[in-house]
Amino acid sequence: MEMKYGPNWKSEHPNFDAAVIYDNVGRMPHGKLGLGDEAISISEKEAIKTRKRSAHPIVSAREKRLERDIENLRKENSILRGVEHVVRVMVLLL
């Protein structure tokens, strides 16, 4: 990063959060990160790896939307099953 963005790249990008990048990239074989240009130092990586993690998984907005859609489809399905039952009874009565 220093070669590409200069020696003051960390002060120019104070909101750079190595933990977010590390968590999203995941672990790589032999401890290498999927990041180039040494954006995360070895000491930062070790600090990230050893910190306590939340026991609750983070649910994205997309996952919440999908869960909501699934629940709506289940409700629609149960309504349609009721309609199907009524139609079958009507056919039998004809």
C-alpha positions in Angstrom: 0.0 0.0 0.0 2.8 2.4 0.8 4.4 1.9 -2.7 1.0 2.5 -4.4 -0.5 5.2 -2.2 2.5 6.7 -0.4 3.7 6.4 3.2 0.8 8.3 4.6 -2.0 6.1 3.2 -3.3 5.2 6.6 -3.7 8.8 7.7 -5.4 9.7 4.4 -7.9 6.8 4.8 -8.7 6.9 8.6 -12.0 4.9 8.0 -10.1 1.9 6.6 -11.2 -1.1 8.8 -9.0 -4.0 8.3 -11.3 -6.2 10.4 -14.1 -5.8 7.9 -11.9 -6.7 5.0 -10.4 -9.7 6.8 -13.8 -11.0 7.8 -15.2 -10.8 4.3 -12.1 -12.2 2.5 -11.8 -15.1 5.0 -8.8 -17.2 5.8 -6.4 -18.2 3.1 -4.0 -21.1 3.0 -0.8 -20.7 5.0 -2.1 -17.5 6.7 -1.9 -15.4 3.5 -4.7 -12.8 3.0 -6.5 -12.3 -0.2 -5.3 -8.7 -0.1 -2.5 -7.2 -2.0 -0.2 -4.4 -1.2 0.1 -5.2 2.5 -3.1 -3.4 3.4 -3.3 -5.5 6.7 -0.1 -6.0 8.6 0.7 -9.3 10.4 0.1 -7.7 13.8 -3.3 -6.3 12.7 -4.2 -9.7 11.3 -3.3 -11.4 14.6 -5.4 -8.8 16.6 -8.4 -9.5 14.3 -8.1 -13.2 14.5 -7.8 -13.3 18.3 -10.6 -10.8 19.1 -13.9 -12.1 20.5 -16.6 -12.5 17.9 -20.4 -12.1 18.4 -22.3 -15.3 18.9 -25.1 -13.9 16.8 -24.6 -14.1 13.1 -25.1 -10.9 11.1 -28.2 -11.1 9.0 -28.0 -9.0 5.8 -30.9 -7.0 4.4 -31.0 -9.5 1.5 -31.4 -12.4 3.9 -34.1 -10.6 5.8 -36.0 -9.8 2.5 -35.7 -13.4 1.4 -37.0 -14.7 4.7 -40.0 -12.2 4.5 -40.7 -13.4 0.9 -40.6 -17.1 2.0 -43.0 -16.4 4.8 -45.4 -14.5 2.4 -45.2 -17.4 -0.1 -46.1 -19.9 2.7 -49.1 -17.8 3.6 -50.2 -17.6 0.0 -49.7 -21.4 -0.4 -51.9 -22.2 2.6 -54.6 -19.9 1.2 -54.4 -21.6 -2.2 -54.6 -25.0 -0.5 -57.9 -23.9 1.1 -59.2 -22.7 -2.3 -58.2 -26.0 -3.8 -60.1 -27.9 -1.2 -63.2 -25.8 -1.8 -63.0 -26.4 -5.6 -62.6 -30.2 -5.1 -65.7 -30.3 -2.9 -67.7 -28.2 -5.4 -66.6 -30.6 -8.2 -67.8 -33.6 -6.1 -71.2 -31.9 -5.5 -71.8 -31.3 -9.2 
